[in-house]
Structures are given as C-alpha cells and as structure tokens.
Amino acid sequence: MFKSRFKPAFAVLLAAVLLLALLPAGAGNASAAENPPKSKMQTYVDNMQPGWNLGNTLDSVGADETAWGNPRVTRELIKQISRQGFNSIRIPVTWDNHIGPAPDYKIDPAYLDRVAEVVGWARSENLYVLINVHHDSWLWISKMEKDHDQTLARYNAIWKQVADRFKNESDKLSFESVNEPRFTDGGTTNEAKAQEMLDELNLSFHEIVRSSGGKNGVRPLVLPTLETSPSQERMNELYKTFEQLKDDKNLIATVHYYGYWPFSVNIAGTTTFDETTQKDITQTFDNVYKTFTARGIPVIVGEYGLLGFDKNTNTIEQGEKLKFFEFLTSYLKEKHIATMLWDNGQHFSRTQYKWSDPELYEIIRSGQKQRSSVAESDLIQLRQGEAVTDETVQLQLNGNKFTSLKADGQRLTRNQDYTLSGETLTIKKATLDRLTASGKLGVNAVLTAGFTKGPDWNFYLTVHKTPVLSAAEGTTADFAIPTAWNGDKLATMEAVYVSGGNAGPNDWTSFKEFESTFSPDYKDGRIVLRPALLDTLRDGEAVKLTFHFWSGDKLTYTVTKNGTAVSGQPAQ
C-alpha cells in the first residue's frame, strides 16, 4: 500500500471527520466559479494546469528508481507526457538510500545527477517541474520528535545540496519542502507538537533556499499542510506560516485529495458517486479556496486520484469513477486550483505510452476545458427470460447538447431507435431486442452517446441471469468461491457472523473493502477472499457473506475458518 500512497485508511477517515467538524460557518456555499486575486504566482499555478506525477520511480525506496517495478525513466516518456497535454510534472524524490553519514549527509553525486537529468528532460519539453523530499517523510522525518537534531540536520543538508545544484535553473522548477509530513514514529506526538515540527521544517526549508543564491531567491516554493491534508484545522495552521512569510510573494500551498474515503476505496456500501461523495469535493475545495486562494495564496493539489487504485483501478465501477473525475477536475479548474494526477505506473504505460483507461484520461483532459456530459449509470442491464421494455436513462448534459447515439459504431435513428426528452434518453424495445438477439450473457453491445463538447459516454448493454456460487475448500492464504457470473458483475460484499455482529476488518460496517478483502475474478470465474478478511475471522464461527451485484441480485454464502483451513458453501 505504501508503495503507492502510504496513507492508512484510518488517517484518511479521520481527516474526513475533521473536515466536516471544523468547517467554518457558511462553508460549502461558495459559487463554483471564482476569481482569485491576480498575482504572478496565481498565473504561474494556472499555467501548470494540468499536471502529472512520476510516481513510484525516483521516490522508490530501494537501490534505484526501478525498485518498485517501474522501468528507468526515459527522455521519450517525458516527451510523451508533454504530448498528452500535461503542462507540469511532479517528480517525487526519495533521498534516504542515497545520503552519506553525518555530519555532511552528502547526497550520492550520481543520484543527484540522475535527478538533474530527468528534471532537464522535463524542462526541455517546457514543462513546469516540481521536485521534493518524498518518502523520507515516513522513513526518517517521522522520527523527528525523538531524534530532533539529527533529523533536522539531515533534512537541512538535503535542501542545501539540492538548492545549490539547481540554483541557476529557470523558475519553472519549483521546490516542495516535504511530501505528506507526519510525525508518528516514537515520542508522544500530538497534533500541536506535530504542527510545531512541520513549521520548523517549512521555515528552515524556506531560509535555506532563499539564502542559497542564483535564482533561488525568487524560485516558487511549495509548502504542505500536516500530512498534506485539506482539513480546515491543518490549513489554518499552514496559513499562519504564510503569514510569517508574507513578504515573500513566491509561495504556493499544497494539499492532496483522494476523495471521500468510503467511495475512494469502495467500503461501507458506498459504491456510487452519490451526493455525499460530491459534497465532500465541494466542501473541501470551497474551504481550500477561502483559506488560501481567495487570500492571494495559490494552491496545487500535488496528488489526486482514488485510494482504491492502489489495489486495482477497477475497485470503483467505471461509470461511477468517470463521474467522480469529471466533477472533481472541473470543480478545481473553476476554483483556479492546479491538479497533478497521481500515477504510480497504473495509468500511463511507461513503455507503451498508452493509457490503461482511455475513458478516464479523456474525462480528465476534458475537465481542463469544460464540463463533460455523463449519465446516471453506464450500465443497461436486461434479465434473461424477462420481457424487454423501453429503457430510460437519465443524462446529465452539464450545458452540452446531445448529438447522437451509436450501437457498436453504427448510428441509431432518433425517434425510431431512441427518443430524447430534455435529459431523459429512452431506448426503444425494438432496438434492445435487435441488439440482444444473440441471447448471449454479458455485454451484447456498446451504446455510445455523443455530445457537442467533451468525450462520448458509453453504455454497456448486458444480458444477465442470477449468478451461481459453488462450495469451496481452501486456506486463509488461498481461498476462492467458484462463480458463474452469468453476465453480471459484483458491486460489494457484506460479512456478518451468523451469531451476530459484523465480521472482518473495519467491523464498524458490515460492508467490506473492495479488492482489499475480496476480489472478483471474471476471467477465471471466481470470487477471491483475501487474507485481510480471512485472517481476522474467529475460529469455528460461521460467517454469512452477502454478495451484491450491479443487477440488483443478492446472494448469500457461508464461510467457516478453523485454524488456517477455510470452507464455504452457498446458502440453501
């Protein structure tokens, strides 16, 4: 998990709770479109939009940049990032394995040269570049309370060397003091003490860079909140730091955002981009705007995405995922807040230079220009054996106009194959009969709606019948339920003890975390139950699993663990 994000679920949930509890009066009522004070730095941040993270590479914890499975960065990759329409690149750097002993803490010259090489390639593509101190934040900076002097000396030594190396670089290179600073390793850290240590780091970083000569006297510097969280309390504390440095007009604030946690990881039954998930976006960034941007402090969301992506980019159903990113990117653009997509290698191939999810890329790209049109779902599901009727789907045009509907690339005829009334799309029975005439289970056709602006929206027309689960034997390390999917897909799963009470991790909810505790395997016809679930079950106690499918079907299944042995059978 930490290879991608190192953000424990509890910390994210706590941040969400803090945000809701600490909202100032009237928060969330700001209009979406804002006009922040004009300044050189606001223009700078506007020009960085959109941005991309070179994640799990130079920030890898190991011998070199390939330690976490990504290939060495090439000049061609950087060129391709520019060609994809990105204007900035964040290059996270972990220095830990490349620093010599005290008192000099000298950075390995070859490693510093490598960082400079990648920065140079990005600058040659005219990209804005941001470099930082990255996973050092939890590797050793987190020990600052119990090892204050050594930690500060090592941190200062890094920035003295980095500042000196890049002091003559264009101001299109910016420095970020530290990634997601946390101080939880030893000591008796509380929030106030943690904030005190972050303030010390941020102010020391500022002094080192500003006094290092060359162009560093005016270089844009990026300062984070504690854990780079957008909670109101932590943003207020960072604002105090900016007040101390108010004579410096070349400073930028940064926060990270991975969405409303239950949606972001698909837990607690939050499977859709619902009102609560949307409100989390608006409340968060209305407050980011009021705290910083409206006061003349520009903001970069240095990382954004969904935490569930750490396990699998399909943790969130495709249509719901697209609606989240459409709304988020558009809203932040209207707030003049720059965004940098977190990509640890799962989105844009470092060797093939292709997107693993082209629909996701297109919706993000469109969000830099305008709202895109979406729909209440991307699934149109027909049950095998039931009479087919007209199907209605609610569109959300977002100011655009509907232009066409195609079936597997063939244009359908309006008022014959389908009708449109306002934002209600109705697909005629005869059209559905024709497109599903084969009777096969699963996707029978892809219907594509076109609009005057933004990407198309795909509807997956499927035929299904109730899935079938079979008995299984296995171990806590290797257990899977044979599953005949029958054209359906899994939305979520509940786990409760037959004797009463929620089972498994996060037992405050019966709904378990998708992919972390269970995972559908459509290709091999099974549902895998993960050790993260099975290891936590009480020996000898039957657990009832309820599987919820996107069609609305629900199936129950009983598993029992004895030692490391696990057995399961479908409910009768």
N, C-alpha and C positions, 0 to 999 in steps of 0.2 A: 504493500500500500504506500509506504513512504517513498518508494522509488518514483512514484508519480506525484504524490501530493504531501505526504506526511501530515495529514490533518485528521486527528482522531475524531470519530463521529460525535463523541460527547462534546468536544470543544466546539464543533460546528453547531450542534443543537443549543449549547449554552449561549453561543454568540447570537443565535436567532432569538432566544428568550430575552437576552439583554437588550437587543434591538427593540423588541416590542415593548419592553418595560420602561425603556428610557427615552422613548420618543418625546420630543418637546411638543407643547400644545400646538395643534394645527398641523402637525406633520402629516404628510401624505396628501395634503390638499392643494399643493402647488400645481400649476398647469404644466403639461408635459413640455411645451416649448419654452425655452428660457433664453435670455440674452445676458450672459455674464459680462462683467466689466472688461473692456478691451485692454489688452496688455500684450507685451512681447511674448511672455510665457504662455498666455492663453492661445495665441496664434501658433506658437511652437507646438503645443499639445494638439491643437486642432489639425495641424499638418502631419502629426504622427499617425493619425487615424486612417485605416485600421492597422493594428499591429499583430505580431505573431511571436510565439515563444519557441526557441530552440531548446525544448525541454529534454531531460534525461540524456544529456550529452556532455557538455563541459561542466555541468553540475553533477555528474555522476560521482558516486562515492566508490572509489576503486583506483586501479592503476592508471587508467586513462579514460578518454571520452567514450570508449566502447564498452565500459564495464557494465552498463545496464542494457546492453543488447543493440543499441543503435550503431550504425556504421560511422566511421570518421566523417566529419563534415567536409564537403567538397565545395569548391567555388561554384560549381554548377547548381548545387542545391540552393545556395544563396541567390543566384540569378533567378532560379525558378520561383522562389518566394516573392521576389520583386515582380515577376511576370504574373503572379496570381493576384496582383492588385494590392499587396501589402505595402505600406509606406514606412513601417518601422519594424524593428526586430529586437526583442529582448533576448540577450544571451546570458542565461544564468550561469554562474561560475562558482564551483566549489573548490576552495583553495587548500583544504585540510591536508591532503596527501602530498602536497607539493610545496610545503613550507618547512624550512630547516629549523634547527633548535634555537632556543633562547641564547643570547639576548637579541640577536639580529632578526630571527624569523625570516630568513631570506627565501624568497619565492624562487623555485627552480627556474633558471633563465629559459630553459627550453619550453616550459609550460607557459610562462608569460609571453614568450614569442608566439606560441600557438594561439593563445587568446588574441594577441595583437593581429595575427594573420587572419583569423575569422572576422574580427572587427574591420580589418582593412578590406576584406572582400565585400562586406555589407556596405561599407562607405563607398566603395567603387560603384555600387549599384544605386547610390544616392539614397540609401535607406537611413532613417534615423536609427540610432543604435543605443541600447541601454545595457550596461553591464553592472554586476552586483557582487555581493558576498552572499552565497545562496545557502546550501545545506549545512554550511558551517554553523548556521543559526541553531540547529539542534545537536550537531556533533560536539561542539565545544563552547559556543557562546552561551548556550543554555546553562552552563556551569558557572556563570559569572558571579552569582551570589557567594558561592563557597570558594571561588578561585578568582577573585576580582582582579587583582593586579596583573596576573599572567594573562587572563582573558583580554583585558583592555590593551595590554602591551602587544599581544599578538594581532588583535583587530587593528590597532593603530599602525602596526608595521605593514600589514597588507595594504592599507589605503595609502600610506606614504609611498610605497613602491608602485602601486597602480597609478596613483596620481602623477608621479614623476614620469612613468612610461608614456602616459597619454596626454601630457600637459600641452603638447603642441597640436593635438588633434582638433579638428573642427568641432564647433559647439553642437553639431548634430550627433555627437556622442555625449550621452548623459550617464551619470553615476547614481546608483541606488544604494543607500547605506547598508541595508541588510534585508534579506528575504524572511518574511513571516517570523519576526523575532519573538522568541519565547524563552522564559527563564524558569524552567520546571525541574531541572536536574540537580537535586540536593538543596540544602539550605531550607529556609522556612518562607519561601517566596509567597507573598500575597500580591494582589493587584497593584497596590500602591508602590510596593518595592519593585515589582517588575517594570512598572512605568518609569520609575526613577532610573533604573539601569538602562532602559531604552533611551531616555532623554540624554543620559551620559554618552551613549554610543552615537546618537544622532548629532549631538553638538560637537563631539570630538571629530567625527567624520567631516562635518562642515568646516571646522577650523583647519584640519589637515589639508583638505582640498583647496580651500580658498587661499591658503598661505604657500601653496606649492609652486606658484609661478606659471608662466606661459598663459594659456587660455583658461586655466582652471579658476582664475579669479572671477570669471563670469559664466563658467560652464553650468548648465542646468543640473541641479542636484535634486534627487527624489527621496523623500522621507516617508517611511511607513508608519502606520499605527501599530500598536501592540498586536502581534500575530497577523498583521495586515488586515485586521477585521474592520468591517464597516459599522460596528456597534456605535451608538451615539456617544457613550461614555468614552470610548477609546479615541474617537475622532475629536472630541472636545479636548482631550489631553494633547493630541498632536497639534491642534490649533494653538495651544499655549506655546508650544515650541516655535511655531511660525511667528507668533507674537514676539518672542525673544529675538528672532532673526528678521524682524520686519523691515530692516534697512536693506536686506538682500532681496532683490526683485526677481531672482532667477531660481526660485524654488518651486517644487511640484510635490503634491501629496499623492500617495498611492494607497489603494485598498485592493483586496481580492474579492471575487464573488463567484460562488459555485451554487447559487440558488437556494431556495427553501429546502432545508435538509431532507425532510421525508420524501419530497419529489425527486431531489437530486440523486438519491440512492435507491428509490423505489422501496419504501418501507411504510409501515402503518397504514397500508391501503391507499396511499397517495399515488395513484397510477396515471393521473391525468393532469394536464396544465389547467388547474382549477383556479377559482377566484382567490383562494388563499395564496397559492403559488405566485400568481400575478401581483397580488397586493404586496408580497414580500419584495418584489422588484421595485414597485413604485415607492413604497415607504423607505426602503433602503436608499434609493438614489435621490429621492426628494431631500432626504437628510444629508446625504453626501454633498449635494448641490448647495444647500443652505449653509452647511458648516464651512465649506471651502470655496467652491466655485463662485458663488454669489459674493463672496468677500474678496475676490481677486486672487484666489489660490487655485490654479488649475489642478485637475485630477487625472491620473492614469489608473485604470483598472488593470494592474500589471498581470493578472491572470484571471481568466473566467472560463467557465465550462460547466460540467456536471460531475460531481464526485463519483457517480456510478460508472463513469468512463474508465476509472482506474481498474475496474474488474472486466468490463465489457461495454463497448459503445452501444450495445443493444439492450442495456439494462432498462432504458426508458423506451417505450413504444415509439416507433418512428414519427408518426404524426404529432404526438404529444411533445416529443423532442423538438421538432421543427417549430411548433407554435411557441415554445419557450424561447428559442434562439431568435425567432423573428421579433418577438415583443422586446426582449432584452436589448438586442443590438439597436433597434430603432429608438427605444426609450433613452438609451445612453447617448445616442447621437443628438437627440433633441436637447439633452442636458449639457452638451459640449464636454462630455467626459470621454476620453480616449479609451479604447479597449485593446487588449492584447490576448489573443486566443492561446490558451494553454494547449500545447501539442507535444506529448512525450514520444511521438512517433506513430500514434494510433490514427491520426487524421490524414496527414500528407506524407506519402511514401518518400523516404529519404533516398531511395534508389530508382524507383519507377516514376517519381514526380507526378503521381496521380493521387486524387482524393479517395479515401476509403468510402466516404459517404458524399457523393456529389451533390445530393439534395441539401445536405447540411451546409456545405460550402456555398451553394448558390443563395440560400436564405440569409446567411451571414453577410455575404457580399452585397446582396440587395439592400440589407439593412443600413448600409453606409449611405444610401441614396434616398430611399423612401420606404414606406410600409409595403409589405407584401400581402397578398391575399392568401387566406388559409381557409380551413373548413373545420367543422366540429369534430371530424374524425377523418382518417384516411382509409377506413375500413368500411366496406359494404358487404355484409355477410348474409348469405341465404342458406337456410337449413334444408338439407337434402330431404326430399319427400314431402315438404310442405308446399302449398300453393304459392306461386310467386305473385306478388302485387307490386304496384308502383312503389319506388323507394324515394323518400325525400331526404335531402341532406342540406343542412344549414351552412351557408358560406359566410365568411367574414371578409368582405371585399376591401376594407380599410382604405376607401377612397378610390379604388381602381374600378375598372369595368370588366365584366366577364366578356370574353370574346369567342370562346369555342370549347367544345368538348369532343375529345377523340377517344376511341377504343383501340388500344394497341396500335396507335398511329393513324388510324383511319377516322376521318372527320365524321361525326354524327350530325344529324339534321335536327335543327331546333324546331320545336313544336310538333315533331314527328317522333324522334327518338327520345327527346327530353324537353322539359319546359323550364323556364326561369321566371320566377315572380319575386321581384325585389332581390333578396339574398337567399331565397329558397329554391334549390335545384331539385327537380323531380325527374327521375329516370324511369321511363315507361316500362311497364311489364313486358311488352313485346320485345323491347331491347334487351332486357335482362334474360328473357327466355332464349333469345338468339345467342347471346354471349356465353351462356352456360349450357348450351345444348349438348356438349360432350358429357355432361354429368360427372365429370371428374371432381374429386375432392381437392380442396386447396384453391390457389389463385387461378381463376379462369380467364381473367382479362384485367388489364390496367387501363382505367379511365383517366384521362389527363385533361384537367381544366386549364384553359389559358386565359390570361388577363392582359390588360393594356400595359401594366407595369409589373415588374417583379417576376420571379420564376413561376413555372407551372405548379399545379398541385395534383398529385397522383392519388387516385382512389384504387384500392386493391379489392377487386370483386372476387369474393371467395364463396365456395360451396363447402358446407361442413355438416358433420353429424357429431353426436356426442363422443368425445374421446374415450378410450378404454385403457384402464390401468391394470397391470398384472402383478401377481405375487412375486416377491424377490427375497433373496438372501444375500448378505454381504457383511462388510465390516465398517467400522466407523471411518476408515480411511478410503473405503471403496464400496459405495452403495448407490445403486440407481434403480429406479422404478421403470420397468418396460412400459412404454406408452405408445398406443396407436393414436396419433394426433388427429387423424380424420379431418384434416383441413383447418383445424382450429389452432390457436396459439394461447400460451399461458400469460396471464396478466399478473397474478400474485398468488401467495400461499399463506394460509394460517396454520399455526401449530399450537394445540392446547392439550394438556393432559386429560385423559378420559376421566380421571378422578377430580378434575377441576384445576383451573389456573393455567396461565399462559406458559408455553414451553419454549425452550431455546434462548438464545441471546436476545438482548433488548426485550425482556419479558414485561415491559410496560405496555406492550402491544402484542396482540395475537398474530398480526401480520409480520412476516419475517422479511429480512432484507434480500432483495432480488440479487442473484448471482453470488452473493457472499455466503448465503445459507442454502440456496437451491438454485438450480440452473437447468433450463430446458435445453435438450439436445434434439433438435428437429431432424437432423440428418440421420442419426443412429436410433431414433425412436425411443427416447428415454428421458426421465427427469432425474438429474443427479442431485443427491442430497449431500451437502458439503460437511466436512468435519467440524466447521464452525458451528453447525447446528447439532450434529450427532454427538459430538464430544460433551455437550452441555446437558444432554438428556439424562434423567435419573434412571438408574438401572432397574429393570424389571417393570417399569411403569409404561403402560400403553399411551401412545401419543396419537391423537387424531389430527391428521393433516387435511385441510380443505383447500383444494386447488380451484382457483377462479380463472375462467377462460374469457377471452375477449368476446366470445359469442354470448356470454351470459351464463353458460353452463357452469355448474359446480360439481365437483366430485370429491368424495371423502376417501381417505386411505389411512390405515393404522400401522404405525411402526413401533417396534419394541427393541430396546437395546439391553443386552446382557454382557457386561464386560466390553469387549471390542466387537462382539457379534451383533448384527442387526438383521431383523426380519421384518417383512412388511406384507400386507395384503389389502386389497380393496374392500371397502365396506360392502356388506351384503345387501 
